[in-house]
Amino acid sequence: AIQNTYDIFEMALFDSNRCIDTTQEDKRHASTLLISCLEQLLKRNNILLQDVSFLAVNCGPGPFSTLRSV
């Protein structure tokens, strides 16, 4: 799951209903760090991108640039 607020963007890794791990960064870095944060989150949990079956992303409200990046 990926979401953003007016201050941060967050990612969470779930297995069904259980949250396995999370990460967050300042929203000003969303466009530059989004992919690397996702890679680190998956790597930390020994999961390959092709093993992810579903992505959930919020669509706002939030700053336009952060929403566009997410």
SVG drawing of the C-alpha trace seen along z (x, -y; Angstrom):
<svg xmlns="http://www.w3.org/2000/svg" viewBox="-9 -20 26 34">
<polyline fill="none" stroke="black" stroke-width="0.4" points="0.0,0.0 1.2,-3.5 -0.2,-6.7 0.7,-10.3 -0.2,-13.0 0.7,-16.7 4.0,-15.9 5.1,-12.3 4.6,-9.4 4.3,-6.0 4.5,-2.4 3.3,0.7 3.7,4.4 0.8,6.7 0.2,10.4 -3.6,10.5 -4.7,8.4 -1.4,8.4 1.0,5.5 4.5,6.9 6.6,3.8 6.4,0.1 8.6,-2.8 8.1,-6.5 9.9,-9.6 9.3,-13.3 6.9,-14.1 9.4,-16.4 11.4,-13.3 8.5,-11.3 9.5,-11.6 13.2,-10.7 12.8,-8.0 9.6,-6.2 11.1,-3.3 14.2,-2.9 11.9,-2.9 9.8,-0.2 12.9,1.8 14.3,1.6 11.0,2.6 10.7,5.7 14.4,6.6 14.2,6.2 11.4,8.8 12.9,11.1 10.0,10.5 10.3,10.1 8.2,7.5 6.7,10.3 5.4,11.9 3.3,8.8 -0.3,9.6 -2.0,6.3 -1.0,2.6 -3.2,0.1 -2.6,-3.6 -4.5,-6.5 -5.7,-9.2 -5.8,-12.1 -6.2,-14.5 -2.6,-15.7 -0.2,-18.0 -0.5,-17.7 3.2,-16.8 3.2,-14.1 0.0,-12.6 1.4,-12.6 4.6,-10.8 2.7,-8.2"/>
</svg>
